[in-house]
Amino acid sequence: ASRSAAPQSPDDDTRRQRSLDDDTRGRCDERLRGGLGAEAKESPSLSPAQTSRSQ
């Protein structure tokens, strides 16, 4: 319940944002390791953009 409530302090918000960033970065790493496969071939234009944006 507390997770859906507004953050009590800026630190809570920062921690939540950092975990979101880590999650995005983790998914991007999977993609770079070949986790995408066919999807990467279907949309080659957005793979480089997302990779550079996450770094």
PDB file of N, CA, C and O in Angstrom:
ATOM      1  N   ALA A   1       0.843  -1.211   0.000  1.00  0.00           N
ATOM      2  CA  ALA A   1       0.000   0.000   0.000  1.00  0.00           C
ATOM      3  C   ALA A   1       0.875   1.257   0.000  1.00  0.00           C
ATOM      4  O   ALA A   1       0.584   2.227  -0.700  1.00  0.00           O
ATOM      5  N   SER A   2       1.948   1.225   0.794  1.00  0.00           N
ATOM      6  CA  SER A   2       2.814   2.404   0.894  1.00  0.00           C
ATOM      7  C   SER A   2       3.524   2.682  -0.430  1.00  0.00           C
ATOM      8  O   SER A   2       3.910   3.817  -0.709  1.00  0.00           O
ATOM      9  N   ARG A   3       3.692   1.634  -1.246  1.00  0.00           N
ATOM     10  CA  ARG A   3       4.409   1.815  -2.506  1.00  0.00           C
ATOM     11  C   ARG A   3       3.604   2.667  -3.485  1.00  0.00           C
ATOM     12  O   ARG A   3       4.173   3.423  -4.272  1.00  0.00           O
ATOM     13  N   SER A   4       2.261   2.540  -3.432  1.00  0.00           N
ATOM     14  CA  SER A   4       1.428   3.311  -4.350  1.00  0.00           C
ATOM     15  C   SER A   4       1.200   4.742  -3.843  1.00  0.00           C
ATOM     16  O   SER A   4       0.783   5.616  -4.604  1.00  0.00           O
ATOM     17  N   ALA A   5       1.475   4.973  -2.558  1.00  0.00           N
ATOM     18  CA  ALA A   5       1.310   6.316  -2.003  1.00  0.00           C
ATOM     19  C   ALA A   5       2.417   7.231  -2.497  1.00  0.00           C
ATOM     20  O   ALA A   5       3.429   6.772  -3.027  1.00  0.00           O
ATOM     21  N   ALA A   6       2.215   8.530  -2.316  1.00  0.00           N
ATOM     22  CA  ALA A   6       3.233   9.501  -2.724  1.00  0.00           C
ATOM     23  C   ALA A   6       4.493   9.300  -1.883  1.00  0.00           C
ATOM     24  O   ALA A   6       4.399   8.965  -0.703  1.00  0.00           O
ATOM     25  N   PRO A   7       5.668   9.500  -2.476  1.00  0.00           N
ATOM     26  CA  PRO A   7       6.919   9.321  -1.716  1.00  0.00           C
ATOM     27  C   PRO A   7       6.972  10.262  -0.512  1.00  0.00           C
ATOM     28  O   PRO A   7       6.583  11.427  -0.602  1.00  0.00           O
ATOM     29  N   GLN A   8       7.456   9.741   0.606  1.00  0.00           N
ATOM     30  CA  GLN A   8       7.511  10.543   1.830  1.00  0.00           C
ATOM     31  C   GLN A   8       8.659  11.547   1.792  1.00  0.00           C
ATOM     32  O   GLN A   8       8.616  12.576   2.467  1.00  0.00           O
ATOM     33  N   SER A   9       9.681  11.244   1.003  1.00  0.00           N
ATOM     34  CA  SER A   9      10.839  12.140   0.926  1.00  0.00           C
ATOM     35  C   SER A   9      11.458  12.058  -0.467  1.00  0.00           C
ATOM     36  O   SER A   9      11.240  11.087  -1.191  1.00  0.00           O
ATOM     37  N   PRO A  10      12.226  13.072  -0.840  1.00  0.00           N
ATOM     38  CA  PRO A  10      12.910  13.035  -2.138  1.00  0.00           C
ATOM     39  C   PRO A  10      13.800  11.806  -2.281  1.00  0.00           C
ATOM     40  O   PRO A  10      14.007  11.308  -3.387  1.00  0.00           O
ATOM     41  N   ASP A  11      14.323  11.322  -1.161  1.00  0.00           N
ATOM     42  CA  ASP A  11      15.205  10.159  -1.196  1.00  0.00           C
ATOM     43  C   ASP A  11      14.437   8.922  -1.675  1.00  0.00           C
ATOM     44  O   ASP A  11      14.959   8.122  -2.452  1.00  0.00           O
ATOM     45  N   ASP A  12      13.190   8.773  -1.203  1.00  0.00           N
ATOM     46  CA  ASP A  12      12.361   7.658  -1.647  1.00  0.00           C
ATOM     47  C   ASP A  12      12.140   7.737  -3.152  1.00  0.00           C
ATOM     48  O   ASP A  12      12.214   6.732  -3.859  1.00  0.00           O
ATOM     49  N   ASP A  13      11.869   8.944  -3.627  1.00  0.00           N
ATOM     50  CA  ASP A  13      11.612   9.136  -5.051  1.00  0.00           C
ATOM     51  C   ASP A  13      12.863   8.824  -5.864  1.00  0.00           C
ATOM     52  O   ASP A  13      12.785   8.211  -6.929  1.00  0.00           O
ATOM     53  N   THR A  14      14.021   9.253  -5.353  1.00  0.00           N
ATOM     54  CA  THR A  14      15.287   8.995  -6.047  1.00  0.00           C
ATOM     55  C   THR A  14      15.557   7.503  -6.117  1.00  0.00           C
ATOM     56  O   THR A  14      16.004   6.988  -7.142  1.00  0.00           O
ATOM     57  N   ARG A  15      15.277   6.809  -5.007  1.00  0.00           N
ATOM     58  CA  ARG A  15      15.518   5.370  -4.964  1.00  0.00           C
ATOM     59  C   ARG A  15      14.621   4.653  -5.975  1.00  0.00           C
ATOM     60  O   ARG A  15      15.051   3.729  -6.666  1.00  0.00           O
ATOM     61  N   ARG A  16      13.362   5.099  -6.043  1.00  0.00           N
ATOM     62  CA  ARG A  16      12.426   4.480  -6.977  1.00  0.00           C
ATOM     63  C   ARG A  16      12.891   4.724  -8.420  1.00  0.00           C
ATOM     64  O   ARG A  16      12.859   3.816  -9.251  1.00  0.00           O
ATOM     65  N   GLN A  17      13.319   5.948  -8.704  1.00  0.00           N
ATOM     66  CA  GLN A  17      13.784   6.273 -10.054  1.00  0.00           C
ATOM     67  C   GLN A  17      15.022   5.459 -10.412  1.00  0.00           C
ATOM     68  O   GLN A  17      15.167   4.998 -11.544  1.00  0.00           O
ATOM     69  N   ARG A  18      15.912   5.288  -9.438  1.00  0.00           N
ATOM     70  CA  ARG A  18      17.141   4.535  -9.697  1.00  0.00           C
ATOM     71  C   ARG A  18      16.804   3.083 -10.031  1.00  0.00           C
ATOM     72  O   ARG A  18      17.415   2.497 -10.924  1.00  0.00           O
ATOM     73  N   SER A  19      15.835   2.497  -9.320  1.00  0.00           N
ATOM     74  CA  SER A  19      15.472   1.115  -9.596  1.00  0.00           C
ATOM     75  C   SER A  19      14.836   0.999 -10.981  1.00  0.00           C
ATOM     76  O   SER A  19      15.025   0.000 -11.674  1.00  0.00           O
ATOM     77  N   LEU A  20      14.076   2.033 -11.384  1.00  0.00           N
ATOM     78  CA  LEU A  20      13.503   2.032 -12.724  1.00  0.00           C
ATOM     79  C   LEU A  20      14.604   2.090 -13.777  1.00  0.00           C
ATOM     80  O   LEU A  20      14.548   1.387 -14.786  1.00  0.00           O
ATOM     81  N   ASP A  21      15.600   2.929 -13.533  1.00  0.00           N
ATOM     82  CA  ASP A  21      16.726   3.038 -14.466  1.00  0.00           C
ATOM     83  C   ASP A  21      17.473   1.713 -14.572  1.00  0.00           C
ATOM     84  O   ASP A  21      17.840   1.284 -15.666  1.00  0.00           O
ATOM     85  N   ASP A  22      17.696   1.065 -13.421  1.00  0.00           N
ATOM     86  CA  ASP A  22      18.394  -0.224 -13.427  1.00  0.00           C
ATOM     87  C   ASP A  22      17.586  -1.254 -14.206  1.00  0.00           C
ATOM     88  O   ASP A  22      18.147  -2.065 -14.944  1.00  0.00           O
ATOM     89  N   ASP A  23      16.262  -1.219 -14.040  1.00  0.00           N
ATOM     90  CA  ASP A  23      15.410  -2.169 -14.738  1.00  0.00           C
ATOM     91  C   ASP A  23      15.495  -1.959 -16.239  1.00  0.00           C
ATOM     92  O   ASP A  23      15.583  -2.919 -17.005  1.00  0.00           O
ATOM     93  N   THR A  24      15.468  -0.696 -16.658  1.00  0.00           N
ATOM     94  CA  THR A  24      15.572  -0.375 -18.081  1.00  0.00           C
ATOM     95  C   THR A  24      16.927  -0.800 -18.622  1.00  0.00           C
ATOM     96  O   THR A  24      17.024  -1.368 -19.710  1.00  0.00           O
ATOM     97  N   ARG A  25      17.969  -0.520 -17.856  1.00  0.00           N
ATOM     98  CA  ARG A  25      19.314  -0.874 -18.294  1.00  0.00           C
ATOM     99  C   ARG A  25      19.460  -2.390 -18.404  1.00  0.00           C
ATOM    100  O   ARG A  25      20.091  -2.896 -19.332  1.00  0.00           O
ATOM    101  N   GLY A  26      18.872  -3.106 -17.451  1.00  0.00           N
ATOM    102  CA  GLY A  26      18.935  -4.561 -17.481  1.00  0.00           C
ATOM    103  C   GLY A  26      18.262  -5.125 -18.722  1.00  0.00           C
ATOM    104  O   GLY A  26      18.775  -6.051 -19.349  1.00  0.00           O
ATOM    105  N   ARG A  27      17.103  -4.559 -19.074  1.00  0.00           N
ATOM    106  CA  ARG A  27      16.410  -5.027 -20.268  1.00  0.00           C
ATOM    107  C   ARG A  27      17.228  -4.717 -21.510  1.00  0.00           C
ATOM    108  O   ARG A  27      17.263  -5.511 -22.450  1.00  0.00           O
ATOM    109  N   CYS A  28      17.886  -3.559 -21.517  1.00  0.00           N
ATOM    110  CA  CYS A  28      18.704  -3.177 -22.665  1.00  0.00           C
ATOM    111  C   CYS A  28      19.885  -4.132 -22.792  1.00  0.00           C
ATOM    112  O   CYS A  28      20.258  -4.517 -23.901  1.00  0.00           O
ATOM    113  N   ASP A  29      20.479  -4.519 -21.653  1.00  0.00           N
ATOM    114  CA  ASP A  29      21.598  -5.460 -21.690  1.00  0.00           C
ATOM    115  C   ASP A  29      21.145  -6.799 -22.263  1.00  0.00           C
ATOM    116  O   ASP A  29      21.865  -7.407 -23.056  1.00  0.00           O
ATOM    117  N   GLU A  30      19.958  -7.262 -21.870  1.00  0.00           N
ATOM    118  CA  GLU A  30      19.431  -8.514 -22.418  1.00  0.00           C
ATOM    119  C   GLU A  30      19.282  -8.399 -23.927  1.00  0.00           C
ATOM    120  O   GLU A  30      19.582  -9.334 -24.669  1.00  0.00           O
ATOM    121  N   ARG A  31      18.813  -7.234 -24.367  1.00  0.00           N
ATOM    122  CA  ARG A  31      18.602  -7.006 -25.793  1.00  0.00           C
ATOM    123  C   ARG A  31      19.933  -7.080 -26.529  1.00  0.00           C
ATOM    124  O   ARG A  31      20.026  -7.661 -27.610  1.00  0.00           O
ATOM    125  N   LEU A  32      20.974  -6.475 -25.922  1.00  0.00           N
ATOM    126  CA  LEU A  32      22.294  -6.475 -26.556  1.00  0.00           C
ATOM    127  C   LEU A  32      22.874  -7.884 -26.608  1.00  0.00           C
ATOM    128  O   LEU A  32      23.632  -8.215 -27.520  1.00  0.00           O
ATOM    129  N   ARG A  33      22.518  -8.711 -25.629  1.00  0.00           N
ATOM    130  CA  ARG A  33      23.043 -10.079 -25.602  1.00  0.00           C
ATOM    131  C   ARG A  33      22.291 -11.001 -26.561  1.00  0.00           C
ATOM    132  O   ARG A  33      22.585 -12.194 -26.627  1.00  0.00           O
ATOM    133  N   GLY A  34      21.331 -10.463 -27.299  1.00  0.00           N
ATOM    134  CA  GLY A  34      20.611 -11.286 -28.260  1.00  0.00           C
ATOM    135  C   GLY A  34      19.251 -11.737 -27.753  1.00  0.00           C
ATOM    136  O   GLY A  34      18.648 -12.643 -28.328  1.00  0.00           O
ATOM    137  N   GLY A  35      18.755 -11.116 -26.679  1.00  0.00           N
ATOM    138  CA  GLY A  35      17.461 -11.500 -26.142  1.00  0.00           C
ATOM    139  C   GLY A  35      16.312 -11.122 -27.063  1.00  0.00           C
ATOM    140  O   GLY A  35      15.225 -11.694 -26.978  1.00  0.00           O
ATOM    141  N   LEU A  36      16.557 -10.145 -27.953  1.00  0.00           N
ATOM    142  CA  LEU A  36      15.500  -9.689 -28.852  1.00  0.00           C
ATOM    143  C   LEU A  36      15.330 -10.602 -30.053  1.00  0.00           C
ATOM    144  O   LEU A  36      14.227 -11.080 -30.320  1.00  0.00           O
ATOM    145  N   GLY A  37      16.419 -10.849 -30.781  1.00  0.00           N
ATOM    146  CA  GLY A  37      16.338 -11.717 -31.946  1.00  0.00           C
ATOM    147  C   GLY A  37      15.534 -11.109 -33.073  1.00  0.00           C
ATOM    148  O   GLY A  37      15.922 -10.090 -33.646  1.00  0.00           O
ATOM    149  N   ALA A  38      14.405 -11.739 -33.393  1.00  0.00           N
ATOM    150  CA  ALA A  38      13.588 -11.319 -34.538  1.00  0.00           C
ATOM    151  C   ALA A  38      13.097  -9.875 -34.384  1.00  0.00           C
ATOM    152  O   ALA A  38      13.007  -9.135 -35.363  1.00  0.00           O
ATOM    153  N   GLU A  39      12.782  -9.486 -33.148  1.00  0.00           N
ATOM    154  CA  GLU A  39      12.262  -8.135 -32.937  1.00  0.00           C
ATOM    155  C   GLU A  39      13.299  -7.086 -33.328  1.00  0.00           C
ATOM    156  O   GLU A  39      12.954  -6.035 -33.870  1.00  0.00           O
ATOM    157  N   ALA A  40      14.567  -7.375 -33.053  1.00  0.00           N
ATOM    158  CA  ALA A  40      15.633  -6.434 -33.406  1.00  0.00           C
ATOM    159  C   ALA A  40      15.753  -6.314 -34.922  1.00  0.00           C
ATOM    160  O   ALA A  40      16.021  -5.233 -35.447  1.00  0.00           O
ATOM    161  N   LYS A  41      15.555  -7.427 -35.617  1.00  0.00           N
ATOM    162  CA  LYS A  41      15.648  -7.385 -37.080  1.00  0.00           C
ATOM    163  C   LYS A  41      14.477  -6.618 -37.680  1.00  0.00           C
ATOM    164  O   LYS A  41      14.619  -5.953 -38.706  1.00  0.00           O
ATOM    165  N   GLU A  42      13.312  -6.716 -37.029  1.00  0.00           N
ATOM    166  CA  GLU A  42      12.127  -6.028 -37.549  1.00  0.00           C
ATOM    167  C   GLU A  42      12.243  -4.511 -37.400  1.00  0.00           C
ATOM    168  O   GLU A  42      11.761  -3.764 -38.253  1.00  0.00           O
ATOM    169  N   SER A  43      12.876  -4.058 -36.329  1.00  0.00           N
ATOM    170  CA  SER A  43      13.005  -2.611 -36.122  1.00  0.00           C
ATOM    171  C   SER A  43      14.442  -2.246 -35.787  1.00  0.00           C
ATOM    172  O   SER A  43      14.738  -1.914 -34.640  1.00  0.00           O
ATOM    173  N   PRO A  44      15.343  -2.301 -36.765  1.00  0.00           N
ATOM    174  CA  PRO A  44      16.758  -2.004 -36.515  1.00  0.00           C
ATOM    175  C   PRO A  44      16.991  -0.542 -36.143  1.00  0.00           C
ATOM    176  O   PRO A  44      17.985  -0.220 -35.491  1.00  0.00           O
ATOM    177  N   SER A  45      16.085   0.343 -36.551  1.00  0.00           N
ATOM    178  CA  SER A  45      16.288   1.776 -36.323  1.00  0.00           C
ATOM    179  C   SER A  45      16.150   2.152 -34.851  1.00  0.00           C
ATOM    180  O   SER A  45      16.766   3.121 -34.407  1.00  0.00           O
ATOM    181  N   LEU A  46      15.353   1.404 -34.084  1.00  0.00           N
ATOM    182  CA  LEU A  46      15.177   1.820 -32.696  1.00  0.00           C
ATOM    183  C   LEU A  46      16.128   1.120 -31.728  1.00  0.00           C
ATOM    184  O   LEU A  46      16.230   1.528 -30.571  1.00  0.00           O
ATOM    185  N   SER A  47      16.818   0.089 -32.170  1.00  0.00           N
ATOM    186  CA  SER A  47      17.791  -0.547 -31.280  1.00  0.00           C
ATOM    187  C   SER A  47      18.960   0.372 -30.922  1.00  0.00           C
ATOM    188  O   SER A  47      19.248   0.544 -29.738  1.00  0.00           O
ATOM    189  N   PRO A  48      19.650   0.973 -31.911  1.00  0.00           N
ATOM    190  CA  PRO A  48      20.771   1.873 -31.573  1.00  0.00           C
ATOM    191  C   PRO A  48      20.323   3.077 -30.751  1.00  0.00           C
ATOM    192  O   PRO A  48      21.031   3.512 -29.843  1.00  0.00           O
ATOM    193  N   ALA A  49      19.160   3.606 -31.067  1.00  0.00           N
ATOM    194  CA  ALA A  49      18.666   4.787 -30.355  1.00  0.00           C
ATOM    195  C   ALA A  49      18.436   4.468 -28.874  1.00  0.00           C
ATOM    196  O   ALA A  49      18.856   5.226 -27.999  1.00  0.00           O
ATOM    197  N   GLN A  50      17.771   3.347 -28.599  1.00  0.00           N
ATOM    198  CA  GLN A  50      17.499   2.985 -27.209  1.00  0.00           C
ATOM    199  C   GLN A  50      18.789   2.657 -26.472  1.00  0.00           C
ATOM    200  O   GLN A  50      18.932   2.972 -25.291  1.00  0.00           O
ATOM    201  N   THR A  51      19.736   2.018 -27.177  1.00  0.00           N
ATOM    202  CA  THR A  51      21.000   1.656 -26.534  1.00  0.00           C
ATOM    203  C   THR A  51      21.756   2.902 -26.105  1.00  0.00           C
ATOM    204  O   THR A  51      22.224   2.986 -24.969  1.00  0.00           O
ATOM    205  N   SER A  52      21.880   3.876 -27.010  1.00  0.00           N
ATOM    206  CA  SER A  52      22.637   5.083 -26.684  1.00  0.00           C
ATOM    207  C   SER A  52      21.903   5.922 -25.633  1.00  0.00           C
ATOM    208  O   SER A  52      22.538   6.610 -24.833  1.00  0.00           O
ATOM    209  N   ARG A  53      20.569   5.865 -25.636  1.00  0.00           N
ATOM    210  CA  ARG A  53      19.809   6.667 -24.689  1.00  0.00           C
ATOM    211  C   ARG A  53      19.980   6.141 -23.271  1.00  0.00           C
ATOM    212  O   ARG A  53      20.039   6.923 -22.322  1.00  0.00           O
ATOM    213  N   SER A  54      20.061   4.811 -23.116  1.00  0.00           N
ATOM    214  CA  SER A  54      20.169   4.238 -21.779  1.00  0.00           C
ATOM    215  C   SER A  54      21.564   4.432 -21.194  1.00  0.00           C
ATOM    216  O   SER A  54      21.745   4.326 -19.981  1.00  0.00           O
ATOM    217  N   GLN A  55      22.544   4.712 -22.040  1.00  0.00           N
ATOM    218  CA  GLN A  55      23.895   4.925 -21.535  1.00  0.00           C
ATOM    219  C   GLN A  55      24.137   6.409 -21.378  1.00  0.00           C
ATOM    220  O   GLN A  55      25.222   6.816 -20.962  1.00  0.00           O
TER     221      GLN A  55
END
